[in-house]
Amino acid sequence: MRIEFTLNSESVSIDTEPQRRLLDILREDFRLISVKEGCGEGECGACIILLDGKAVNSCLIPAGRIKGSEVITLEGYRETERFRILMESFEDAGAVQCGFCTPGIIMTVESLLRENSNPTEEEIKKALSGNLCRCTGYSMIVDGVVRAVKKVKNDGKSI
Amino acid sequence: MKEISKPIRKVDDQDKIEGKVRYIADIEFEGMLFAKTLRSGRPRARIRSIEIPELPDGYFIVDANDIPGKNRVKMVINDHPFFAEGEVNYIGEPILLVVGPKKETIFEIIEKIKIRYEDLNPILTMEDAERKGKTFIDYEFTKGDPDKAFEMAEKVIEDEFRTGYQEHIYLEPQGVVGICEDGKVTIYGAMQCPYYVKGAVMEGLGWDEDRVRVVQTTTGGAFGGKEEYPSIIAGQVVVAALKTGRPVQLIFDRDEDIMVTTKRHPSVTEYRVGLDGNGRITVLDINIKLDGGAYGGLSGVVLQRALFTATGVYNIPNLRVRGSVLKTNKVPSGAFRGFGAPQAIFGIEMLMHHLAEKLGRVPLDFKMDYALKTKDTTSTGGIIRGEVKLPEIIKEVEKMSDYRRKHKESRKFRGIGLSLFLHGCGFTGKGEESIKGKVTLRKKGKDVEILTSSVEMGQGATTTLRKIVSKSLSIPITQVLYDNPDTERVPDSGPTVASRTVMIVGGLLDSAAKELRERWDEGDEIEVSKIYKHPGYIKWDDKLLKGDAYPEYSWGANVVEVEIDPITYEIEVLGIWAVYDIGVAIDERIIQGQIEGGITQGLGYATIEVMDSVDGELVQRTLTDYKIPTSMDFPKIESKLVRNPYKYGPYGAKCAGELPFVGAAPALASAVENALSVPINRIPVTPEYLLEVLSG
């Protein structure tokens, strides 16, 4: 079936099986390699993208479901100012080790910040509970988000 | 860069955060085919026949008949076949690959292949293997006179501890690509040990070293899981590439990765303790049994580390230490962060805890009566040469955690536990001497390139090694280059394992950098190489297992506080405190990452990471069934380092990668014991297990 949707601010159209996973469409048809396959069953969060502003595991989304929707991957999001602030905060917090879970985590954080520009540590931990990381033990990732929120506050900009 | 320990931004962070880094699954090669493995469905059987359907054009079967060289994967015990040959010994053992251009078609072909087995009697438990005397390897050594000491003992106490499987769950599943061009093969993939892969492929093909090239791709976590396993799949894709004439990609999905890759060895450890009239330990008999699974692989070396760590941080005058790797028809066990030490430290720490309880002593005080001191001899008769800073470590951890007060005031369902531990830095026994790691620094204009086979797998090697070279050369870190290892370009510095990268490889780079600094003005292009030599004082006898098992040790103490739900028996961790002596940190933030990641993995091992094998089949086969810690499971870890420079380490650095893992489980289990006043003899400590213990 033909599916039209918005991908990283561009209108795109593909011809594909309605049951095909969004994860495969993004990786194979659009070569968006930031979207990682870590488990293929919605447990690890490595393939999280924004679908109409919400963080979802793209391995669980069938192609039919994205018709007319807006999909944002890290490739689109990394062009924003907020991403730049997050990136620096993640570097300063030591939030990244092997990096395989990082794109999914960044997209989860963006979805959180869209709903709540001033999350508490507990809220950040809760938001990240669907993103598995085997390297860090999570605290340094949470710290990365806290730093970003603070930085924006101090700059007087809203996040 | 003034003080080396001061954190800097990691050199590979930005590309990872931007999602630009290419892991093996992100790399496409022209004309690349995909592969999927057909595996044994039986724990032990003869293969009577394999019925292959008619293959569509462009699809291939690759099996043992396609291996031109030796159909055994070079590890330490070289017994695992690349592809099964007439018989299978565990569920999931690779039999053949189906290779072709379309994944769906490959799956359809796999579905249609029929295998007829003749079942043989499998060995499915450690007890059965022990009864039948099926072991891969057995070791034993003594210190003092254990027999006489037991005769003299006033009291003899016995205890037994068990630990379960643990799966690595590196976020990036295993994956390799094999390419055959102009009579040469190249392997790209996620791995810790490019030269292990090279050696295994050379043997599988029966080819010379100049025809086999291995290139590590950025590796999404490994923790030991990508130490020996990649050698198996590298050999498979290489013969597939040879047969098809096209690049062949083999990438596991998560369920397959959980089911067939190596795991941490389950263990059973028996202790006999002899006490004198004053309640002092005079002798220990320790017997560590590891479940090796169906093939030997690295298990013998894992057992060695377990045995050499068996007495933990304690100095006991008379010892008998023995152990075996049992052979069962289950998925092979292998390398995993700690490499035998976590099982040993869990046992000895819990034993000391039980003895303290029996003797009515505060566990910390009781343990300190036996703590190793500088110049003491180790269990193998080696010498503790570095300054032992355990008293300082303990003082710090007590202060941070308020251990003594909390221990005194512990009440039903709330408790505090403590572990003391050490980790031998670098390879066990003769390892470093036989590997003779080599590194090269290449100056080109103002830049210097690090040429080493040590890989970045998330642990920060690329930043840490660059920091060392930059400081030793007094040049900015931006002028120090490092690329993922390619065996055509880098010497064999040994594998990226055993907490050896900073102390051993970093040490070599430091001395190479210092030489290069002296010779800096000799020209625009200079190469300096260094080969590892053990410090002269180290003596080791591999036959008798006598001498210095390790060149140096790192040390630590953990305290964990828990509260247990009186109805569900779920464990809530209230606090985690950790202090370590790793010599000197090359980068404190990277070390913080190792500490927090290691402890979290260790607490997962101790609590929620349950993996059982029933009839040779793993019960937990997906990430839905096999739980690892999430962001919600544990509180923030408070950690601290005690500085203790090691003379032969770069800037005084010792080892740090595995150490944080090994102390977590006994700290947690002893806290649970303190909260419930019942002995804990097993990890993972699940609510079901607690119910069992509490109901007697």
Chai-1 contact restraints between the chains, C-beta under 6 A:
chainA,res_idxA,chainB,res_idxB,connection_type,confidence,min_distance_angstrom,max_distance_angstrom,comment,restraint_id
A,I33,B,D26,contact,1.0,0.0,6.0,A-B,restraint_1
A,S34,B,G19,contact,1.0,0.0,6.0,A-B,restraint_2
A,G38,B,L171,contact,1.0,0.0,6.0,A-B,restraint_3
A,C39,B,R254,contact,1.0,0.0,6.0,A-B,restraint_4
A,C39,B,L623,contact,1.0,0.0,6.0,A-B,restraint_5
A,G40,B,D253,contact,1.0,0.0,6.0,A-B,restraint_6
A,E43,B,L623,contact,1.0,0.0,6.0,A-B,restraint_7
A,E43,B,T624,contact,1.0,0.0,6.0,A-B,restraint_8
A,A46,B,L171,contact,1.0,0.0,6.0,A-B,restraint_9
A,L74,B,G19,contact,1.0,0.0,6.0,A-B,restraint_10
A,R78,B,E18,contact,1.0,0.0,6.0,A-B,restraint_11
A,M87,B,I17,contact,1.0,0.0,6.0,A-B,restraint_12
A,F90,B,I17,contact,1.0,0.0,6.0,A-B,restraint_13
A,E91,B,R9,contact,1.0,0.0,6.0,A-B,restraint_14
A,E91,B,D13,contact,1.0,0.0,6.0,A-B,restraint_15
A,G94,B,R589,contact,1.0,0.0,6.0,A-B,restraint_16
A,G94,B,G593,contact,1.0,0.0,6.0,A-B,restraint_17
A,V96,B,D13,contact,1.0,0.0,6.0,A-B,restraint_18
A,V96,B,K16,contact,1.0,0.0,6.0,A-B,restraint_19
A,Q97,B,G458,contact,1.0,0.0,6.0,A-B,restraint_20
A,Q97,B,G593,contact,1.0,0.0,6.0,A-B,restraint_21
A,C98,B,G220,contact,1.0,0.0,6.0,A-B,restraint_22
A,C98,B,G221,contact,1.0,0.0,6.0,A-B,restraint_23
A,C98,B,G458,contact,1.0,0.0,6.0,A-B,restraint_24
A,G99,B,K16,contact,1.0,0.0,6.0,A-B,restraint_25
A,G99,B,V21,contact,1.0,0.0,6.0,A-B,restraint_26
A,F100,B,L171,contact,1.0,0.0,6.0,A-B,restraint_27
A,F100,B,E172,contact,1.0,0.0,6.0,A-B,restraint_28
A,F100,B,G220,contact,1.0,0.0,6.0,A-B,restraint_29
A,C101,B,L171,contact,1.0,0.0,6.0,A-B,restraint_30
A,T102,B,K16,contact,1.0,0.0,6.0,A-B,restraint_31
A,T102,B,I17,contact,1.0,0.0,6.0,A-B,restraint_32
A,P103,B,G19,contact,1.0,0.0,6.0,A-B,restraint_33
A,K125,B,S631,contact,1.0,0.0,6.0,A-B,restraint_34
A,K125,B,M632,contact,1.0,0.0,6.0,A-B,restraint_35
A,L128,B,S631,contact,1.0,0.0,6.0,A-B,restraint_36
A,S129,B,T630,contact,1.0,0.0,6.0,A-B,restraint_37
A,S129,B,S631,contact,1.0,0.0,6.0,A-B,restraint_38
A,S129,B,M632,contact,1.0,0.0,6.0,A-B,restraint_39
A,R134,B,I169,contact,1.0,0.0,6.0,A-B,restraint_40
A,R134,B,Y170,contact,1.0,0.0,6.0,A-B,restraint_41
A,R134,B,L171,contact,1.0,0.0,6.0,A-B,restraint_42
A,R134,B,G221,contact,1.0,0.0,6.0,A-B,restraint_43
A,C135,B,G221,contact,1.0,0.0,6.0,A-B,restraint_44
A,C135,B,G458,contact,1.0,0.0,6.0,A-B,restraint_45
A,C135,B,G597,contact,1.0,0.0,6.0,A-B,restraint_46
A,T136,B,G593,contact,1.0,0.0,6.0,A-B,restraint_47
A,T136,B,G597,contact,1.0,0.0,6.0,A-B,restraint_48
A,G137,B,E596,contact,1.0,0.0,6.0,A-B,restraint_49
A,G137,B,G597,contact,1.0,0.0,6.0,A-B,restraint_50
A,G137,B,T600,contact,1.0,0.0,6.0,A-B,restraint_51
A,Y138,B,S631,contact,1.0,0.0,6.0,A-B,restraint_52
A,S139,B,E596,contact,1.0,0.0,6.0,A-B,restraint_53
A,S139,B,K636,contact,1.0,0.0,6.0,A-B,restraint_54
